[in-house]
Amino acid sequence: MRVTLSESLPETVQSKLDSLPPKPGVYLFKDKKGGILYVGKAKSLRSRVRSYFQDGASDERQFIPFLQRTVADLDTIVTATEKEAAILENSLVKQHQPRFNIKLRDDKNFISLRLRVDHPWPRLEVARSLGRAVVRDDKDTARYFGPYHSATAARRALGLVNKHFQLRTCGDLELTTRKRPCLQYQIKRCPAPCVFDVDKAWYADQVRAVALFLDDRHDELSKELVAKMKDASSKARFELAAVYRDQLRAIESVREAQRIVTEDTTDRDVLGLYREGDLAEIALLQIREGRLADVMTFSLKSAELPDDELVGGFLSEHYAERDDLPTEMVVPLLPDGATGFAEWMSERAKRRVQVLVPKRGARVQLLELARDNARHAFTEKSRTTDDVQDRLTQLQERLRLPTLPRRIECCDISHLGGGDVVGAVVAMQDGQLDKKRYRTFNVRGAETRGTERSGPSDSSEGLGGEAPRREYAKNDDYAAMYEVLARRFRRGATGEWDLPDLFVVDGGRGQLGVALAAAHDLGLHALPIVALAKERDLFPPPASLSPRGSSAKPDSDPAPATLVERVYLPGQKNPIPLKSHTASLFFLARLRDEAHRFSNRARERLGKARRFKSALDDVRGIGPVLKRSLLTTMGSVAAIRAATDEELLKVPGVRQKHVDALRVALKGGAPAN
């Protein structure tokens, strides 16, 4: 059939499509600004790239209309083999980070476990990965296990080892300086080599057992442990036999979680794909020695690519730097360039690695199992998203909000006895804490004295004008909240910081009035603001009546006060009580508690900085180097204040201008540090 190219394509793209060679290589789609939209590999550049722009009713791929609207240019790189194309594609994706290539997760989520076998007393510890390759140098002789697909999986394995295999958990410094054994020794999880003389041969056996356990060589390890347990029992070393018994039970518990799915012992990964529109879910079954060792799921959003390219992109992204390559990769459909990718993986693994699509037999059943897991993960994640929408809808109806409160912010003020006053604003996006939008404000009310503008400003000077500054005492929570909210709302009014769908303040009717004043002074009359207060219940349930003839006094044992959550709304006299375990309370209370935590942490940091502050920090012209020189030579700020000019000029780096600045700054009894 004759191929008709879309007339909407730029001339540069059409001319390049006509001259594409039928050779393997890599292609790059670009936008009008020259940015890379997508990088792909092909067994035949001519047929692969032209397939994106074929007209035909049977072609319903979502990616094609997008390309016809967006692509402005394309580049191709010819390679000698498919393997070279796969390697080059992976390198270009890392270099350009194209918008529509597969991105599974942030590299920082990958961690491994490291066993330092070169140390006299090895221990198992967490090691951060760079991408999927562990950061290590040429002299590193440690053994690495993983990387694990999540921190939970890595720490679960670490917890099992620390519980059942007696290796030290302390650091090297603590190992050499400790004088008494720690709690791990008391609960029989560590032999305490830091204090006692431990048999190094026995400890080496524990290290080897840990390596076998993490390598999933459970059969070999179980045989050794059974033999050691019997030997210890025959020698009446029952405590040691109990240690081996517990280790065997740990192995059995791991095996129970692994289902036997095949009768052969081939290591294979099975990839299942499920998608609805531009949302896709990939499930990866890891089968080791015939057992289902792990199931990983990956969510792909804005997946306009066809299924085969999703699979190809996933393979390149997931296995590019992994060391634990399986012998078989079972996929639902074969991507373009699969042969070259398999050759590349075989070269890295130093053995044959296959990428195949099964037609019959047990592999087809495994593929169906992987697809079922992908469908289940997609449904569960969609249900979670739907639940959040339902809860937000309930909150909107309960508080009578004009729009769905997808983004909510909350403000809290923290201080210590009227000092170190700090305000914090925390945010929530679609029911999840959005820590990128957290902000703290050091309240500087004492600096505004004498600059107060009485009364609220009118709306004519709201959007671009200054909010009124108010003089207040150090422990005036209302004025501190006004300052923080005015600074936050001013940024929203000018467009510097987007305003939320709902703003929450911690407190009652008074705090709500302050927040409304700060917003109205800047002309923000339409911003929804509420106050959340935890107050004493004014109508507690009646106490049970005493039996007739009882001598107990009614008020001898009063019930503790009951605290309830109430929401204050603008223009409404009575607050709205929120029942516990409701969707309305869940989001607001969680955000309020997070604002408490964040503001208290900021206040503690401010107090620590103040306590460690020196009187020399405020002296003009005195930097950190000269400050250190003065304190080292003179000993203290009091000694500097009492020193003569000649003595100060003898300090290295001090000149007459510094002496004059010190005299001005330290007069009047400046506090010594």
Disulfide bonds with the S-S distance in Angstrom:
none
